[in-house]
Amino acid sequence: MLETNMSTVYNPKDMEEKIYSHWESQGYFKPEINPKGDPYTIVMPPPNITGQLHLGHAFDGTLQDILTRWKRMQGYAALWLPGTDHASIATEVKVVEKIRQEEDRTKEEIGREEFLNRAWDWATEYKGRITNQFKKLGASCDWSRERFTMDEGCSEAVKEAFVRLYDKGLIYRGSRIINWCPDCKTALSDAEVEYSEQQGHFWHIRYPIKDSDEYVIVATTRPETMLGDSGVAVNPEDQRYKHLVGKTVILPLVNREIPIVADDYVDMEFGTGVVKMTPAHDPNDFEVGLRHNLEQIRVMNDDASMNELAGKYEGLDRYEARKQIVEDLREFGLLEKIEGHDHNVGSCYRCDTTVEPIISSQWFVDMKPLAEPAIEAVKNKSTNFVPDRFSKIYFNWMENIKDWCISRQLWWGHRIPAYYCQDCGEVMVAKEKPTSCTKCQSHNIYQDEDVLDTWFSSALWPFSTLGWPNDTEDLKKHYPTNVLVTAYDIIFFWVARMIFSGIEQMGETPFKDVYIHGLIRDSQGRKMSKSLGNGINPLEVIKEYGADVLRFTIVTGNAPGNDIRWSDDKIIANRNFANKIWNASRFVMMNIHEDTFEQESLALENLENADKWIISRLNKITSEITDNMEKYEMGIAAQKLYDFIWNEFCDWYIELVKSRLYNKDGGNSKIAAQYTLAFVLKNALKLLHPFMPFITEEIYTHLVDEDTIMKAVWPVYNEKFNFQKEEEEIELVMDIIKSVRNIRAEMNVVPSKKAEILIVAKDQAIEQVILNGKGYIMSLANATDVRVLNKSQVPDNVASSVISGGEIFIPLADLIDKEKEIERLNKEKAYLEKEVDRVNKKLANEGFVKKAPQKIIDEEKAKKEKYETMLQNVIEMLNKYL
């Protein structure tokens, strides 16, 4: 017996924290653990410092950790670089709310400097909290390289990138239509606006033609913006309005004269074919306004109330102003009609407030020159999307990209490195504050008040975290990274921006692959949310079941790009799986010795069929799982491991060899069984380690004289362990045992009741396999004897079953109910008739026969022959009873 102090019961609470501390203290998470290995690098999508680890983080982190641990075992210098994101707008909202609740003060009341102190306190607390939560998950990140988007190095990178882009003319300041959040009081990029279908209205308004009895009718969903109209547009080909182009209309309620212009933008088929132009409040109107030199009149304040240019409506909220404007139009007879209209309405992705398109002076990135090489990089496969279908989202976004508004009217974030001279108005962009104005030498200089969009710094993440703009060793070795693991909902937020930033600043894409996974939904397929109360706290799951069980549950069954459903049943099943592994491992260690692995040569010379079967199955599973991992099919790999360990190793092999283990005089046969047990367990633990790191570490270090499984070598396929003949033979023996067990169950024969097993073999080769496996069948099928007979020798009153290699009969005498046996055979007959009919129809289908590969057709023909033979056997058995 192998000396071990493994607990009799699997209890993750007793070991996970201890194991993780050991790994971290020994430096096993560092790439230097494999100093000669090729680099393999993943940068963690940095969680926002606005809360705690949720199930999405756990899923994302588990997938990254699986890949990192696997590559580490393959000998790579694997680096999983962790970090967190300052999340400018989201964090500022949280800190503002905290100050309001605790002190009943606003950020303006405490001032910018004190507010930033509070924000840094928040960041410190939540960074630490998130780090500790990832550690509980088992994340093998190199925490010595942990980064934060506002740490000194990343801040240096942000300034460097901004200045470089500005110097190339790719960053500019200008007045353009942007998305404005009236609640957060900041600009938003297009990606930060979430659209939803909402019920609204079309208000049809009469615009009188100057010096005429004519009028045109315009339809709008936002009547309050009409106060800022500076023109009306028609299509130049629209015969209805050609005579009006160049004339003016009188803007209702305001009585301002505004021109009628002709522009191809107007759709003659939509509405009345006449469109009001409000360049300061609509992006399309803004572009038309530039072409026709229309005035830009902004009639709203930053809080979406009406300003002084709104006349008598000044001070009203936009929606209250809308009501009054509609009433006034009705009173003056200018409201033609109101129609119901469902349309997409944009909301702030953080506070859900309806955004307002408003003209504003902001900083922008000129995106066309950056997007073009980034599009080409994905087209030429410099970067691959897995699954490839998500590249369509990427292309759609990049090919229709607009200039990126990067300034935010916030305090928390990277302050824009632009400086203004208060004397001459000169704008200076520099990494450090200039000592004097470059134009007039004045010292009266101040920095831009705004900060950068969070995604500006996140876009630099794959190389800023490695030391850029400095030419560090980490940057040389680990850039470009190998894979980005992320969900499909931030492809345009983040993935696209990292790709064009990497190409622009580093000259190559930041990662070879983008592995896109889905979202975790509840058991009904709904998105998890606070409002539904269906969220799952991963830390609570870890507390109750352990990190391994959580990890295995959220990975098993997952396919790249697809959403998965959370299931409590899966959690229970995987807890049982962990218990199964633990108990099987204890059994193995109780039945092997300290020198078991040293007896390899002797054991391999004396392998029996069962040993060769399980070794061969392990060999094939190793190849398949490695192939699955290369394709990012972690869910498939996990399921295969589950099936192999539970079914083939625990339920079959261990049972098949127990009699040899318990034989005191077993000799070389016993040694072969012991070695096989230890060998298969050892390699199964290695394959399982990336998925369930804690339990595999605990068992492995008791099984072998090694400090950690993390330094173990990943198993590889070995042709010498391909025992195809023995596999087929043992699988036939297993079929016999399963059939006998099924008969017993159907006949309600108690398990302890022994019975004679009679087998009619299809041929002599099958007969020999049965005789070779007789000991296994007698033991596991609880038989008094196993005999191979001719069909004519089979007695009456038998229970029967058909297998691919022949027929099984069990004389049950008065132990069974004859009528039940007839009922069972009739069910089997009906099933086989159905299968024969299905195959015949398939083979009779000309379309199938013409299009299907010959291999598939041959397989169907083989099925037909098999089912027909089995059906004939069942009919013959039925005739014995009738």
N, C-alpha and C positions, 0 to 999 in steps of 0.2 A: 504493500500500500504506500502511495506517495504521501509523505508527511506534509500536512497542510493544516493551517488554522482557519480555513474558510468557514464562515458562519453557516450553520445549518439552514438558515433562512435568508433569502435575498432581501436586503433592506438598504435601498439606495441612500437613505439619510445618513447611514453609518459610514459611508465611504466616499460619496461624491466630492464633498468639500476637501477632504483629506487628499484625495487623488489629484484634484485640480491644483492644490497648493504645491504638491510635489512636482507636477509637471512644470509649473511656472517657476519654481525655485531652481529647477535644473536647466532652465533655458531651452526646453524642448520645443517651444513655439517659434524660436528664432530660425531664420533660414541657415544660420551658421551651423545648425545641427548636421547638415549635409554640405560641408564646405566645398566639395568637388562637384556637387550637383549643378545641373543647369537650372536657371531661375524659373520659378513658377510663381506668379504674383496675382493676387486678387486685392483690390482696394474695396473696403467695406462701403456700401452706400451709407453715408453718415446719417444716423438718426437725428431728428430735430431734438433740441434740448428743451422740449416743451412738455414732456410727460415721461411715462415709464414704458418699458418694453411691452409691446402688444403682440398678438399672435402673428401678425404680418412680419414683424421684426424677427420673431422666433423662426418662422418659416424661411425667410430670406437668409438669416444667419446660419441655420442648419444646413441649407444647401451649400453655402460657401464653405462651411467647416468640413462637410463631407468631401468636397473637392480638394480642399487644402490637405486634410489628413491623408487622403488617398495618394496625392502626388508626393507628399512627404515620404510615405512608405515606398514609393517607387524610386526614391533616391534624389528627388529634386530639392533644390534649395528653395523650399516653399515659404512664401511670405504672404500672410493674410494681414493686411495693414488696416488697423481699426481707426475710427475717429467719429466725431460728432459735428453737427452743423449748427451754426449760431441761429439759423432760421429767423432772419431779421424781423419780418412783420409778425410772425406767429409768436415769437418770444416777447416782442415789445407789447403785444396785446396782453399776454399773460402777466408781465411785470406791471403794466399800467393797472390791470385789474387787482393785482395783489396790493399795490400801494393804495388804491381806492378803498379796498375792503378793510385794510389794516389801519390806515391813517386818514382816510377820507380826504385825500389830496390828489391833485392831478400831477402829471409829469411836469407840466409847465410851472407849477407851484414849487416843486423841489429843484427845478433847474436841470440843465443837461448834464453837468458833471456828476451831480449826485444821482441822477437817474441811471447814468451809465455804471456807477458803482453798484447800484442795486441789481442791474442787469448782469454784471460780472459775478455777483454773489449767487444769483440764480443759476448762471451757467456753471459755476463751480460745483454747486450742489447736484444739478441734474446730470452733468457729465459723469460725476462719480457714481451716481445712482445707475445710470445706463450701463456703465462699464461693469459694475458688480452684477447686474442682471445678465449681461452677456456671459460673464464667467459662470454663473449658475447654469446656463445652457450648455456649457462645455466648450465654448468658443476658443479655438486654439490660435487666437490672434497674438501677434508679437506686440504686447502692450508697451514695450520699451520704445516703440516707434509710433505710439498713439498720437493722433493729430486732432486739431480743432480748427475749423475754418477761419477763426479769428486769432489763432496763435501768431506769434511773431513771424514765423517763417511763411505761413499762408498769407498773412497780411502783406508781407514783402512781395510775394508773388502777385497778389491782386494789383498792387501799385505798378509793378513792372509791366503786367499785361495791359493795364489801362493806358499807361504812357506809350507803350509800343503801338497799340491800336490807334491811339490819338495821333501819334506822329505819322502814321501811314494814312491818315485821313479816314480811318474806319470808325472812329468815334467822333461824334459831333454834337453840338448843342443847338436845339432849334425848337420852334413852336409848331407842334403838330397835334393832331387828335390822338389822345391816349385814353385808356380805360382808367376811370377815376373812382375810387371807393370813398363815398361820402362819410362813411363811419370811421374807417381807418385813416382817412384823409391823406391818401397817398396814391401815386400812380401805380398801375399794375400792368404787367406784360400781358400779351394775348393769352399766354399759357396759364395765367393765374385767374382767368375768368372761366367760370363753369356755366354752361348753358342748359336751360331746361325749358320744356314746352309749357307755356302759361296762357291762360285765357285773357284776352285783351279786347281792344276795340279799334276800329278804323273810324276816325272822325272826318267826315267829308265837309270841307270848308270852302266857301266862295271867296275868291280873291278878285275884286273888281278891277277891270281894265281902266286905266286913267283916260279921262275925257271920252268915255264910252259907256253905253248901257250894257256892254258885254262883261262877262266874268268867266274865270276859269275855276274849276273845282279841283282842289288838291286833297289827298287823303293822307292822314298821319296817325301814327300810334302814340305820338307824344306832343299833344297840342301846346304844352307849356314852352316847347322850344321854338314855336313860331315867332315868339317875341324877338328871336335872334335871326330871323330870316333876312337874307340879303339878296335873294334872287329867286326866280322860278325857272325851271328848265323843262324843255320839251325835246323830243327827238327831231333832228333836222329833216327826217324823211316823213314825218307825220303831217299828212295833208290837212288834218283838222286844225292845226295850229301854226302852219307856216306863215300865215298873214300876221301873226302876233309877235314873231321873233323880232326883237329890237325895241318893242314897246315896253311900257312899264305897267305894273299893277300897284294898287294901293294896299299895303299890308294891313289886314283887318286889325282893329283895336289899337294899332300903333300909328296908323296913317302915314307910314313911311313909304316913299316911292322906291320900288325895287325892280330891276330889269328882268325881262323874259329872255333867256338865252337858249341856244340850241346846242345839245350835246348828245353824243352817241350813247352815253351812259343810260339814258332814259329808255325804259322798255315800253314800247307803244302798246303792248298787249296787257300790261299790268295796270290795274286801277283805271284812272282816267287818262293816263298818259302824260299827266302834268305832275311834276315833283317840286315841292318846296325845297329850297336850298338853305341849309343852316350850317355854314362851314365850321362854326366854332363848336358844334354839338353833334356832328355825324361824320364818320371817316370818309364815306363816299362823297358827301357834300363838300368835304374839305378838298378832295382832289379836283372835283368839278370847279370849285371856287378858285383854285389856283389857276386853272386853265382860262377862266373868264374874269380874273381879277375882281372877284366878289369880296366884299367886306367881311371880316371875321368879327362877329359880335357875340361875345360870351355873356349870357344873361343869368348865370348861376354862380353862387359862391362855392367854396370848397365843401361845405356841408350840404350841398344840393338845395339850399334855399335860394330864392330869387334875389338878384342884386339890383343896384340902382338903375341899370339899363333896362330892367323889366317894368319900369314905370310904376303904375299904381299897385302892381303885384309884388313890389319889393318887400322882402322879409318873409314872404310866405314859403312854406315847404313846397317842394316841386309838385307833390300830389294835391295839396290844397290849392295851389295856383292853377293846376289843371282843371279842377272842379269849377273854379270861378271863371276861368277863361272860357270854358265850354258854356257856362250859363250866360256870359256876356255875349258870346257869338250867337246863341239862341235868341237872346233879347234883341239883337240888331238884325236878325233875319239872315245871318251869314252862315248858319249851320244847316247844311243840305240834308245830311242824314248821319246816323250812327250804325255801324255794322259790327257784329261780333267777329273777332279775328284771333285765332290761336297763333302765337309766334314764339320764337326763341328769345328768352330774356337772359342776359348775362348777370351773374352774381359773383361777388368776391369769394374766392376759394377759402378764405379764412373766416369771414363773419357772415356770409350769405346775404349781405346787403346788395341790392340791385346797383350795378355799376352805372356810371354816367359817362358816356363819351364826351370828352371836353377838350378844347384846345388848351394846351399848356406848354410852357417852356420847360423842356426836359433834356436829359442826355440820352442819346441813341447810339446803337451800333448799326452800321451799314451792313446788312446781312447778305446781300447777293454775292459779293466777292468771297465771303466765308462759306456760304452754303454750297457753292458749285463744286469745290474740291471734296467737300464732305459727302456730297451725293455720289460723286465718282468713286470715292473710297469704298462705299458699300456696294456699288454696282460691280466694281472689279474684285470684290471679295477680300479687300484688305481687312475689312471687318465684316463678320458674318452674324446675322441674326438667327438665333435658334429658339423657336422654329422660324423658318424663313418668311412665313406669312406676315410677321410683324414688320418686315422691311417696308411693306406697303404703307403702314402708318408713318414710318420715318420719311419715306419719299414724298408722301402727300404733304407732310408738314414742311419739309425743306424746300420742295419745289414751289410752294405757295407762300414762302416765308415773307414776313414784313420786317421792317427795321425794328430792332429790339429796344424798347424803352427800358433803360437800366437804372434810372434814378428813382429813388424812393424818398418821400417826405417823412422820414423817420429819424430817430436818433441812434437806435441800436443797429450796428452794422459797420461795414467798411466805408468810412467817409470818403467821398469823391475827392481825388487828389487834384482838384482844380482850384486855382487862387485868382482873386480879382483885385485889381487896383481900384481903390475908391476915388482916386484922383482923375485917372484917365480912362478907366473902364477896361483896361487890357486884361485878357484872360490868359492865365499861365497854367499849364498842366505839367506837374513835376512830381517825382517821388517824395521830395522833401519841400517844405515851405520855402519859397524864395526869400532872400533877405531884402530884396528891393525889386521894384517893378522893372521888367526888362525893357519897357518902352520909355517911361519917364523917370525912372530911378526913385520913385516915391517909396517910402517904407510903410505907407498906409495900405496894408494888404490883409485880406481876410479869406478864409477857406470856404468853399461851397458848403452850405448847411446840410445838403442831402447825403444819403448813404446809397450804396449800390444794391441793386437787386441781389437777393440771396444767391440766386442761381449763377451770378457772375463768378463768385468765388468757387461755387460747387463745380462749375465748368472746368476749373483748373485742377480739380482734386487728384486725378491720376498722376500728375507730375509735380504739383505743388507739395504734396505729401512726401514726395521722394527727394525734396530739397531744391527744386527749381525755384528761382532762376540760377542758383549756384550749381556748378557742375559736380555734383556729389557722386560718391561711389554707388550709393543706392540708386540714383537716377540712371547711371550708366548701366547697372546690372539689371534693374527691375522694370525699366521702361523700354518698350511698351509692355503693359501688363497682359496677362493671358485671357482673362475672362471677366466680364462685368456681369454680376448676377443681380437682377432687379425685376420688379413687377411691370406689367405692360402699361400701367397708368401714368408712368413718368417718362415715356419714351421721348416726347417732345420737350417736357420740362428740363430734362437733365441729360439723357443719352445723346441727343442730337448736339447739345451745346458742348459736351465733352469731346465729341468727335471733331467738330470744327475748331475747337480751341486747341486740341492736341495737334492737329495738322498745322494750324497757324503758328503755334509757339514752339512745337517740337519737331515739326516736319514729317510726322507720321501719326497714324491713328493711335489712340491710347490703349486699345485692347483688340485682340484678335477676334474674340467671340463676345456676343452679347446674349447671354442666356436669359430668356424672358420666361418667368413663371407666372402663374395665375394668382388669384386671390383666394383666401380661405373664407368660405361661406358657412352659414349654419346648416343644420341637418335638412332644412327646407330649401336650401339654395339661396337664402337671403344674405345680403351683405351685412356684416356685423356692425352694429352701431349702438350708441348709448340710448337713442330714442326707442329702439326695439328691445333693448335690454337683453340682447342675445350674444353679447361679447364674452369671450373666454379669456381669462387672465392666465397667461402661460406660467406665471410664477406660482399660482395656486396649484396648477397641474403638476409642476415640478415638485412642489412641497408634498403633494399626496402620492404621486406615482414615480417621481424621479425624472431627471432630464432625458435619460435614454428612451423611456417610454414615450414622452412627449415628442422627441425628435423622430422616432420611428413612426409614430402615428401621423405626423404631418407630412412625412415623405412618402410613405407607402401608398401606392395607387396614384401618385401624381405623375402626370405626363407634361412635358414642356409646353408652356403657354396656356394650359387649361386650369380653370378654377377647380378647387377641391372642396368637398364638404366635410365639416367637422362631425365626428360621430363619437358619442360616449362609448358605444359598443366597441369601436376600434381601440379606444384607450384601454378598456378592460382586456380585450384580446391581446394587446401588446404587453400589458402587465403580465398576463399569463405566459406570453412568449418569453419574457425575461425570466420568469420563475422556471420555465421549462429548461432554458439554457443553464441556469444556475444549478438546478437539480441534476441535470444530465452531466454537467461538468464535475459535480461532486461524486457522482457515480463512477465516472471515468477515473478520477484521481484515487478513489477507494479501491480500484481494481488494476492499477498499474504500479510500477516501482520507480525508484530514483534513476535506475539505469535503463528504463524502457527505451528512451531515444537512442541510447548507445548500442542497442541491439538491432539497429536498422538492417544491416546486411542479412543477419539470420532471419529476421522477420520477413523481409522481402522475398527470401528464397522459399518461404513456407506459407505464402498467402493462399488462403482458400477462396472459393468463388465469392462468398459474401464480402470478404475483405477487398477483393479486386473490384467488385461491383461498387462499393461505396467510394473507393479511391478513384475509380474511373468517373463516377458521378461528380465528385469534388473537382476533378480535373476539368470536366466540361463546364461545370458551373463557374469555375474560375475564369475560363475563357469568355463565357457569355457575360459575366458581370463586368469584366474589364471592358468588353466591347460596349456594353450598355453605358458604362461611365464615360467612355470616350464620346458617346453621343448625347451626354447629359440626360440619360434616361435613369436617373437615380431611383425613381419610384418603381420602375420595373426591376432594377437590380435588387432593391430592398425586398420586393415580393418574392423573387427567386431565392434569396437567402432565407427568408422565412420558411418557404416550402421545403427547402433542402434540409435546414437544421431541424425543423419540427418533425416533418414527415419521414424523410429518408434516413437521417442520422438517428434522431431520438426514437421515433416510433418503430423503425424497422431494423436498422443495423444493430443498435444496442440490444434489441430483443433477439435478433438472430444469433448473436455471439455470447449470450449469457451462459449457455450450457458449457461453452469452452472456457469461459472465465472461472466458472465455479468448479471446474474439474481440477482437482489437486494434482493429478498426473497428466495434465494436458500437454506438457512438453512444448515442442516447437509450435504446435497449433495454437496453444494458449499465448505464447510469446507473439505470434503473428497478430492475434486478435488484440492483444494489449497495445502493440505498436500502432496498429491501424486506428484504434480508438484515439490514441494520443495524437497521432499524425493528423487525422481528420479534424479533431477538435481544435488543435493548434491553428490550422490553416483556415478553418471556418471562422475562428475568432479574428484572425487577421482581416478576412473579407468583411466581417461585420463591424470591425472597429470604427471606420469612418462614420457609420450610422449610429452605433451605440458605444461611444468611447469609454464610458465609465465601467460598465459591467465587463467589457472585454479586457480592459486593463487589469481589473481585480482578478479575474480568472486566469488570464495569461501569465501574470507574474507569480501565481501559485503553481501553474502547470510547468513552466520552464524557468530555468535559472537565468533570467534576464531582468533588467531594472525596469523596463517599460516596453509596452507593445508599440509605442510610437516610433521606436527605432527599428522595429521589425521590418523585414523586406516583404513587399507585396507579393503574394503568390503568382506564379505564371504557369501557363499550360505546359505540360510535359508529355510528349508523345509516348514515352515508355509506360505511362500510366493510363493509356487508352485501352481498356479491356472491354471491347465491344461485345465479344462472345459471352463473357461472364456476366455482363450487364443484362443481356437478353435472357440468359438462363435464370438468373436470380429474379428478374422481373416476371418470368413465367411462374416460378415458385411463389412469388408474392401474389400473383393473380389467383393461384389455387387457394392460398390461405385466405385471401379476401373473399373468394367465392364461398368457401366453407363457412366463414364467419357470417356471411350474408344469409346463407341457408339456415344456419342456427338461429339467427335473429328473426328471420321470417317465420320459422317454425316454433319460435318461443322455447327453444331448447336451452336449458340453463348452461352457462359457460363451463361449469365443473363437470358436466356430463360428457364423457369421452365417447367417441364414435369411430367406427372403421370408415376409411375413405377409399373409395374405389374410383379408379381413373381409367378411361379409355383414351389412349394417346392417338394423335393423328398419324404419327409415324414413329419409326424406331429412334430417331434423334430426340424427339420429344420424350419418348419413354425413358431414354437414358438420363435426360435432364431431371426428370421426376425422381428417378432412383437416386441420382446424386444429391438431390435436395430433400430426400425422404426425412432426414433428421430434423431439418428446419420445419417441414410440414407437420410432422408429428408433434413437435414442441409447440409451435405457434397456433396450430389448428386444433390442438387438444385431441389428437387421434390415438386410438389403440393400435392402428396399423395403417399403412398406406400400400395398396396393391394396384398394380397395373393389369387390366384385364382386356379380353376381347369383348366386343359388344354383346356377343351371344352369352357371355358368362355373367352379365349383369342380372342380379335377382330382381324379383318384383318388390313392390312396396319400398321404393327408394325416393329420397329427395334428390333433385338433380340441378345441375347448372351447366351452362355451356361457356367454355373459354376458348380463346383463339387456338390453343393447342390441342383441344379435345373436349371431353365431357367429364363431369364430376358426378359421382353418385354416392349418397350416404344412406345405408340401410338404417332406417329409423324405426322399423317395426311399429310398435304401438305408441311410439313417442310423439307421433305427429298425427294431425287430423288430415285424412285423405282428401276431404273436400277442400281444405285450405291449400293443399299442394296443387290440386287441379286449378283452383282460383289463381294461384301464383303463376302457374304455367300459362294459363290463358292470358294473363297480363303481359307476360314476356312475349307470348305469341303475337299479341296485338301490337306491341312495340316494334317487334322485328318486321311484321308485315308493313307497318308504316314506314320503316326505314327502307325496306326493299322497294316499296312504291315510290318513295322520294327519289332514290337513286335511279330507278328506271325512268322516271319522268325527266330527270336531269340529263340522262344519257340519250333520251329521245328528243331532247330539245336541240334542233339544228343550230340555233344561234350559239348555244353553249359549246357544242362540239366543234363548230367552225372557229370560234374565237379563243377558247381556252387552250393553254399550253398542253402539250401532249402528256407532260408529267401529271397535271391535274386530272386529265381524262383517265389516265392509267390508275390513279389513286381511287377514282370513283368506281372504276371497274373492279378493282380489288375489294372495295367495300361491298359492292353488289354480291360478289362471290362469297365473301365472308358472311354477310347477313343471310344469304340464301341457305348456306350450309347450317348456320346456327338455327334458322327457322325450321329446317327439315328435322334437325335433332330434337327440337322442342315438340314438334308435332308427333314424332315417334314416342317421346316420353309421355305425352298426353294420352296417346292411344293405349298405353299400358294400363291407364287408370279407367279408361272408358269402356 
